């Protein structure tokens, strides 16, 4: 399959990570799965306004319900080094995890239920090494959702990718591409898969500017 975008460090493919093989040649998995979205049609919104007083059905909101996409990706990845984001409302990812970090978002999310969580869990396998600047299990960073409803802050992802073992980074749920941008900024090779072309276009533009954003 031809890449959607490619430079000296980053290769991006447009497609479904459950059908593509290209990302499986990488060495380290760093990803934020779209919980609650169908693995081939993930999107956002429960009920969406039409602007005329009526509403239409939206797709399931990521981070709400199903872990099927996450668990399928982890099954394909196997026992290699991995870092996976998870909602506090959902079961722990399958596999052997050496640590669970916490991302403090500094403001609560819009999730349903009696409690509004302001954190997400980050599961890591053995091989991730804390640097002198990242020795705490609680990482604090403001969310950055200008490009994607569940985008992670670049500062956060730069810290996490910087703790990853050597090798090529894989993000099969690339979204707006913060993991890939962080890898490029650190001089690391990365492979991303994104199913929605609008985000592929956005990410290609970010990378073409020389990452850093």
HELIX and SHEET records of a PDB file:
HELIX    1   1 UNK A   22  UNK A   25  5                                   4    
HELIX    2   2 UNK A   68  UNK A   77  1                                  10    
HELIX    3   3 UNK A  154  UNK A  162  1                                   9    
HELIX    4   4 UNK A  178  UNK A  185  1                                   8    
HELIX    5   5 UNK A  197  UNK A  208  1                                  12    
SHEET    1   A 9 UNK A   5  UNK A   6  0                                        
SHEET    2   A 9 UNK A  10  UNK A  14 -1                                        
SHEET    3   A 9 UNK A 190  UNK A 194  1                                        
SHEET    4   A 9 UNK A 169  UNK A 171  1                                        
SHEET    5   A 9 UNK A  28  UNK A  31  1                                        
SHEET    6   A 9 UNK A  82  UNK A  86  1                                        
SHEET    7   A 9 UNK A 119  UNK A 124 -1                                        
SHEET    8   A 9 UNK A  99  UNK A 104 -1                                        
SHEET    9   A 9 UNK A 138  UNK A 140  1                                        
SHEET    1   B 2 UNK A  47  UNK A  49  0                                        
SHEET    2   B 2 UNK A  55  UNK A  57 -1                                        
END                                                                             
